[in-house]
C-alpha cells in the first residue's frame, strides 16, 4: 500500500515517466487519430521533431490509427445491413449495382475518399454496406493511408523548416502549424461553399 508523501511522489513520477515512453506515446497518438486525425498528425510531427518519438514509429502509429478508423467505417456500413429498414430499402438490385461499380473503381474510390473532405464516410460505409470484398479494400486503404501520412509529414517538414527559418518559430511549432492550418481551412471552405453555392429557397 502506498503512503502519502515520498512513496506517493515516487509512484507518480514513475507513472509520468512511463507515460513518456515512445510506445505509450505511439498508442495514444494512434487512438487520437480515431477522434481528431489532423490534430494527432500535428502533435506527432511536433513530437518527432523534438526527438520524443522516432519518425518511423510516429508514422507507423498514425498510419495504423488512421487505417483502423477507415476499417471501422467499413464495419459500420457492414453492420448497417442488420437494420431491417435499410435492408428492405437498399439491399438487392441497388446494392448489387453499387458493389459492381465500387469494385470496378475501388482504387480511385478509396484514394479520392482519403483526400477529398467529406467523401470518406460515404465511400467507406457504402463499401461495407454493399459488401465490397474486404481484402482488396484493406489493401487500397493501406496504400491510401501510407501516401497520405507520408505526404502530410513531408509537407509539414518542408513548410515547417521554412517557417522556422523565416519567422523564427520553434521547430515543433513550425512543423505542426501547416497541418493545423489545413485542418482549420477545410471546415471554412465547406462553410463558404455551402453559403455561396447552396440553392436559393
For each residue, the residues with C-beta under 8 A, 3 or more apart:
1:
2: 7 8 11
3: 6 7 8
4: 7 8
5: 8 9
6: 3 9 10
7: 2 3 4 10 11
8: 2 3 4 5 11 12
9: 5 6 12 13
10: 6 7 13 14
11: 2 7 8 14 15
12: 8 9 15 16
13: 9 10 16 17
14: 10 11 17 18
15: 11 12 18 19
16: 12 13 19 20
17: 13 14 20 21
18: 14 15 21 24
19: 15 16 24 25
20: 16 17 24 25 52
21: 17 18 24 25
22: 25 26 52 53 54 57
23: 26 27 57
24: 18 19 20 21 27 28
25: 19 20 21 22 28 29 47 52 53 61
26: 22 23 29 30 53 57 58 60 61
27: 23 24 30 31 61
28: 24 25 31 32
29: 25 26 32 33 40 43 44 47 58 61 62 65
30: 26 27 33 40 61 62 64 65 68
31: 27 28 34 35 65
32: 28 29 35 36 39 40 43 65
33: 29 30 36 37 40 41 62 65 66 69
34: 31 65 68 69 72
35: 31 32
36: 32 33 39 40
37: 33 40 41 65 66 69
38: 41 42 179 180 182 183
39: 32 36 42 43 180 183
40: 29 30 32 33 36 37 43 44 62 65
41: 33 37 38 44 45 62 149 152 153 156 179
42: 38 39 45 46 156 176 177 179 180 183
43: 29 32 39 40 46 47 176
44: 29 40 41 47 48 53 58 61 62
45: 41 42 48 49 58 152 153 156 157 160 175 176 179
46: 42 43 49 50 172 173 175 176
47: 25 29 43 44 50 52 53 58 172
48: 44 45 51 52 53 54 55 58
49: 45 46 160 171 172 175
50: 46 47 171 172
51: 48
52: 20 22 25 47 48
53: 22 25 26 44 47 48 57 58 61
54: 22 48 57 58
55: 48 58 59 153
56: 59 60
57: 22 23 26 53 54 60 61
58: 26 29 44 45 47 48 53 54 55 61 62
59: 55 56 62 63 149 150 153
60: 26 56 57 63 64
61: 25 26 27 29 30 44 53 57 58 64 65
62: 29 30 33 40 41 44 58 59 65 66 149
63: 59 60 66 67 145 146 149
64: 30 60 61 67 68
65: 29 30 31 32 33 34 37 40 61 62 68 69
66: 33 37 62 63 69 70 145 148 149
67: 63 64 70 71 141 142 145
68: 30 34 64 65 71 72
69: 33 34 37 65 66 72 73
70: 66 67 73 74 114 120 124 141 144 145
71: 67 68 74 75 138 141
72: 34 68 69 75 76
73: 69 70 76 77 120 121 124 125 128
74: 70 71 77 78 124 125 127 128 134 137
75: 71 72 78 79 128
76: 72 73 79 80 125 128
77: 73 74 80 81 124 125 126 127 128 129 130
78: 74 75 81 128 129 131
79: 75 76 82 128
80: 76 77 83 86 125 128 129
81: 77 78 86 87 91 129 131
82: 79 87
83: 80 86 87
84: 87 88
85: 88 89
86: 80 81 83 89 90 91 129
87: 81 82 83 84 90 91
88: 84 85 91
89: 85 86
90: 86 87 94 95 129
91: 81 86 87 88 94 95
92: 95 96
93: 96 97
94: 90 91 97 98
95: 90 91 92 98 99 129 130 131
96: 92 93 99 100 130
97: 93 94 100 101
98: 94 95 101 102 126 130
99: 95 96 102 103 130 131 132
100: 96 97 103 104
101: 97 98 104 105
102: 98 99 105 106 109 123 126 127 130 132
103: 99 100 106 132 133 136
104: 100 101
105: 101 102 108 109
106: 102 103 109 110 132 136 137 140
107: 110 111 140 143
108: 105 111 112
109: 102 105 106 112 113 123 127
110: 106 107 113 114 123 124 137 140 141 143 144
111: 107 108 114 115 140 143 144 147
112: 108 109 115 116 119 123
113: 109 110 116 119 120 122 123 124 144
114: 70 110 111 120 144 145 147 148
115: 111 112 148
116: 112 113 119
117: 186 189 190
118: 121 122 190
119: 112 113 116 122 123
120: 70 73 113 114 123 124
121: 73 118 124 125
122: 113 118 119 125 126
123: 102 109 110 112 113 119 120 126 127
124: 70 73 74 77 110 113 120 121 127 128
125: 73 74 76 77 80 121 122 128 129
126: 77 98 102 122 123 129 130
127: 74 77 102 109 123 124 130 132 137
128: 73 74 75 76 77 78 79 80 124 125 131 132
129: 77 78 80 81 86 90 95 125 126
130: 77 95 96 98 99 102 126 127
131: 78 81 95 99 128
132: 99 102 103 106 127 128 136 137
133: 103 136 137
134: 74 137 138
135: 138 139
136: 103 106 132 133 139 140
137: 74 106 110 127 132 133 134 140 141
138: 71 134 135 141 142
139: 135 136 142 143
140: 106 107 110 111 136 137 143 144
141: 67 70 71 110 137 138 144 145
142: 67 138 139 145 146
143: 107 110 111 139 140 146 147
144: 70 110 111 113 114 140 141 147 148
145: 63 66 67 70 114 141 142 148 149
146: 63 142 143 149 150
147: 111 114 143 144 150 151
148: 66 114 115 144 145 151 152
149: 41 59 62 63 66 145 146 152 153
150: 59 146 147 153 154
151: 147 148 154 155
152: 41 45 148 149 155 156 179
153: 41 45 55 59 149 150 156 157
154: 150 151 157 158
155: 151 152 158 159 178 179
156: 41 42 45 152 153 159 160 175 176 178 179
157: 45 153 154 160 161 175
158: 154 155 161 162
159: 155 156 162 163 174 175 177 178
160: 45 49 156 157 163 164 171 174 175 176 177 178
161: 157 158 164 165 171 174 175
162: 158 159 165 166
163: 159 160 166 167 169 174 177 178
164: 160 161 167 168 169 170 171 174 175
165: 161 162
166: 162 163
167: 163 164 174
168: 164
169: 163 164 173 174 177
170: 164 173 174
171: 49 50 160 161 164 174 175
172: 46 47 49 50 175 176
173: 46 169 170 176 177
174: 159 160 161 163 164 167 169 170 171 177
175: 45 46 49 156 157 159 160 161 164 171 172 178
176: 42 43 45 46 156 160 172 173 179 180
177: 42 159 160 163 169 173 174 180 181
178: 155 156 159 160 163 175 181 182
179: 38 41 42 45 152 155 156 176 182 183
180: 38 39 42 176 177 183 184
181: 177 178 184 185
182: 38 178 179 185 186
183: 38 39 42 179 180 186
184: 180 181 187 188
185: 181 182 188 189
186: 117 182 183 189 190
187: 184 190 191
188: 184 185 191 192
189: 117 185 186 192 193
190: 117 118 186 187 193 194
191: 187 188 194 195
192: 188 189 195 196
193: 189 190 196 197
194: 190 191 197 198
195: 191 192 198
196: 192 193
197: 193 194
198: 194 195
199:
200:
201:
